[in-house]
Amino acid sequence: MLSQLQHLTLATDGRYATNAELQFLQDYVKSYALRVDTYQTLQASEAAIVQQVHAQMTALDPMLLRSGGEDLTVKWKRDTVRVLRYSSVAMLFNDPDTMRERFLLWFQTIMRAFGAQKSCDATYEAMQQVTKSMLTPIQASLVCPVLELNRRSLGSTLK
């Protein structure tokens, strides 16, 4: 929404916005209570989400979070929590574009430098499954597109 507001501000310089140009604001207002509820549910469920995603990844491939002899679980959890929090804010404000521009492009560079695309792909695919099981379908429909954006951005070149 923030990027849409910025675009609207530039597009309507010196004139009034049309009803069509304002529609995204009306849609956001209608979904605001649901977005706040979903955000609060994600916040309260953060530890359980990360734990379940970790369990799924370990079951899928115990070596996903290992590099050589080093266990990367602690780093993975820290990064996964960070991305989940950014994702929650992007969902709350309905603004995946700002998340992509201000966070994912930077984080993508780091994950690629460390060759972490495979674990990122598995992480955000599993996270979509976990959130679908923990949220209502309508809540999941708000969050999963952001998680898919994470999977495509951070785990790209795999599929």
Secondary structure as GFF3:
##gff-version 3
##sequence-region A 1 159
A	DSSP	alpha_helix	2	11	.	.	.	ID=ss1
A	DSSP	alpha_helix	19	60	.	.	.	ID=ss2
A	DSSP	beta_strand	66	67	.	.	.	ID=ss3
A	DSSP	beta_strand	70	71	.	.	.	ID=ss4
A	DSSP	alpha_helix	73	92	.	.	.	ID=ss5
A	DSSP	alpha_helix	96	99	.	.	.	ID=ss6
A	DSSP	pi_helix	100	104	.	.	.	ID=ss7
A	DSSP	alpha_helix	105	113	.	.	.	ID=ss8
A	DSSP	alpha_helix	117	134	.	.	.	ID=ss9
A	DSSP	alpha_helix	137	154	.	.	.	ID=ss10
###
